[in-house]
Amino acid sequence: MEGFVPTVIWATSFTILGAILGVAGLLLGVYFVPKLVDRFTPHIDEEMEILKGNVAVATYFGWVVGCTIIGISLIISAAIIAGIHG
């Protein structure tokens, strides 16, 4: 039972650290993914097209950015779960 308490403390510490790093990674992803999409589509101003009401560009941009955020979130959750079980 002596070794159990430090193990729980370490597991909790790694989980909290993983969560903090995960949130930081997610915020960086949310910040950089739209800029990356803009760079890959140099002849289309997505913001202007969305303001004009272009549904196709808004749908494309939303799907790409949304799926990227979900993907980053899945990676972060896997890292946190690995910290709990590790």
LINDA-V788577 format. One record per run of one state. SS is the DSSP state (A for helix, B for strand, O for the rest). FROM is the first residue (numbers start at 0). TO is the last residue. If there is no record, write none. Layout:
ss = <SS & SS>
from = <FROM & FROM>
to = <TO & TO>
//
This chain:
ss = <O & A & O & A & O & A & O>
from = <0 & 1 & 40 & 45 & 52 & 54 & 85>
to = <0 & 39 & 44 & 51 & 53 & 84 & 85>
//
